[in-house]
Amino acid sequence: MDEARALLRDVWGYDGFRGVQEDVIRRLVVDGENALCLMPTGGGKSLCFQVPALLLDGLTLVVSPLIALMKDQRDALTARGVAAASLDSSLSVEESTAVRQQIREKKLKILYVAPERLNNEMFVSMISEQEIALLAVDESHCVSEWGPSFRAEYLKVSRFAKEIAAQRVLCLTATATPSVVKDICDPENGFNIELEHGVFSTGAFRPNLSLLIKPCLNFKSKVALLVPSLKGRGDGAAIVYVTIQKQADELATELTETHKLDARSYHAGMSADKRKEVQEWFISGNGIVVATIAFGMGIDKPNIRVVVHFQIPKTLENYSQEIGRAGRDGLPSTCVMLPSSSDMPILESFARANTPSKQSLHVWLKSVSAAPVDKDGTISANHYEQSNTFDIGRNTLSLLFTILELQCGLLRATTPFYQEYNVKPLAAAPMAFENIGRHDTKESRALRSGWKTGKTWTSIDVIAISEASGIDRTELVRQISRWEYSGWCEVKVAGVRSRYRVLEDLPTAEEDIQQLAEQLFKQLHDREEADVARLRSVAEFVKGGTCYAHELANYFGDDKSVPGGKCGNCSFCKTGLAIPFEPKYDAPFSDKQVRWILAVCGVRDDPRMLAGLAFGVTSPRITALGLSKHDVFGCCATADFGKLLERFEAECAECGFKNKAVLAPPKEVKTTGAAAKAGPAKSGSTAKTPAKRAAPAKTGGGAAKKAKKA
Ligand SMILES: Nc1ncnc2c1ncn2[C@@H]1O[C@H](COP(=O)(O)OP(=O)(O)OP(=O)(O)O)[C@@H](O)[C@H]1O
């Protein structure tokens, strides 16, 4: 530990360890045991693996979910003279070759990778030959299947730890409830961490944050409360979290133009360059960012004075993580939540969007079972295409393949590959294609005979050419790489295909497929209900009746860190008043609305899709039919989803689950024509478009509109 302290001083320039840093490092380095480190955002988790990495012989591998985060940490370490690198998709071929060389020559101390990298066979075999002194798993709560931030790829990290014989493991997280801690520490499916001696927590309470919750009726009243909070923030920055991208843009404009505040928006719909620009602007100044939850992870800014939740957050885990970005310098900071009951439907629709219908699951499974097995014993799938074909979201597809892998033992993910290669002769090598022409191997000939020349780029479908020529796909790809290395052409890849080694025959009998589909559906449905329950528990939290800081710490299993259970700083401690917050989850929907939906959409083979359409749940099929922009989308947003489902099941059964001829509606419903005839009675309203006139009143108020924009 003396060496650890010396390193802390010499490499980082810090006088002493913070919180549980020292205990965690001792556990790893002195005891040689696994550990879990629970520290709030900004608590100083990174040092818990960075210091041991320098003390231990061998390589420390860090699994981290975000490329930007990896890069920041890697750059900060190399600036301090630490041999650190990352392997991620943003590196060029030369850069990643150089990193692999450093690994083989044992020149690196710390390597950052994303969990998806662990599916890459070449990477796994290279790492298996190294001495892995420590495997650090950042954001390790993603491993818990019942946690709100679950990521399918994380489930494989613990298996990987065993396979590469990592000498010790450190899991890190800022937000884990007691049940998530149990999942992380599980000896079988988790990381085998002793609950009694291996878990280190600094407590979830941040005394410098004052949690204020003020219910609002509408957008206008939210802005009226928001503006003074932002204006009064003093010498520091602010983040305003909103649920949907469009609102981030609109609110940032309103704050700038109407209220003369220095605000910019940030969300995943913006280009990577634009996002980088906004992030750098935020870090270097004291501005306001209006953002979706895409913003904030890994931002190490000490003086964020105000964090606002313009809508109710979707989980208490999100809330805790997002408010945790305020006051990292320990100075008093304010966290304001402006909930209104109309915030709820859209969040529930997000939770419902991850479960496909049973029918979708069934046909997807059938296609996986029927997929042709390559010579090397693998099947492959383009998740993007499958998502559209089978109406299953891409995250859900990843989860389904992971269940087939980890729970059913049928498949094992292996190195993905690209289906399409695009080559362009390099300007510096004008004779490029002549060179390629002269490069006469059987692979070259096959590629030349099958490629499709375009104006600038020539596209090569390696799967089609492999099938036509009988030459192995990997040999064809190797040939393209040789052209690239010779400097003759630039290469761009597209159409990533996930690849799975078939371990056991997939079910082919109808009843076996049916049974597996039912099992998968149940699992996804249970997750959905858990997500909805979590959302409703945020609504319960909002109502208050006790100290908010205590209640939040309690949720994370820490009932001691708020002295006397009263922080003295939150809106409940200050007023002693509970909040009358009663969102509606079971508003009635009318026959007219149901008939309207059925008139607009001819789908009858999928009641869940129709219920989703009524509730405002997006899906690839709804988008493809142009329905997510239609007025029916979300017209029953405050109804009970289960009751909608029951109703549409009955409607579909009546039609024998056979689709009507009209599957896609026109973008605007005309008042003449089938849809309008079957639709609700026209009112004499002065609405501008026929579509508006045809629409019955929405039970969801503004929520459906918002959902459309999500
Ligand atoms: N012992 C220490 N002494 C002084 N500063 C420290 C110490 N440990 C960490 N820090 C600083 O605290 C800040 C937060 O640390 P770090 O980024 O590791 O937190 P984190 O827990 O990983 O946060 P996040 O959850 O946001 O990733 C950094 O600027 C770091 O350099």
The ligand as a Gaussian input file, in Angstrom:
#p B3LYP/6-31G(d) Opt

LIG

0 1
 N       -7.806000      10.439000      -4.330000
 C       -8.115000      11.478000      -5.092000
 N       -7.650000      12.700000      -4.816000
 C       -7.966000      13.742000      -5.591000
 N       -8.734000      13.683000      -6.694000
 C       -9.228000      12.496000      -7.026000
 C       -8.949000      11.329000      -6.247000
 N       -9.579000      10.293000      -6.835000
 C      -10.223000      10.768000      -7.919000
 N      -10.004000      12.089000      -8.041000
 C      -10.548000      12.957000      -9.095000
 O      -11.980000      12.939000      -9.019000
 C      -12.549000      13.066000     -10.312000
 C      -13.558000      11.966000     -10.527000
 O      -12.898000      10.727000     -10.616000
 P      -13.413000       9.580000     -11.611000
 O      -13.582000      10.117000     -12.973000
 O      -12.550000       8.412000     -11.396000
 O      -14.815000       9.334000     -10.968000
 P      -15.830000       8.194000     -11.325000
 O      -16.298000       7.656000     -10.043000
 O      -15.229000       7.238000     -12.298000
 O      -16.966000       9.047000     -12.003000
 P      -18.034000       8.609000     -13.138000
 O      -19.049000       7.777000     -12.426000
 O      -18.572000       9.930000     -13.594000
 O      -17.278000       7.887000     -14.198000
 C      -11.386000      13.009000     -11.289000
 O      -11.069000      14.310000     -11.711000
 C      -10.270000      12.403000     -10.485000
 O       -9.000000      12.767000     -10.958000

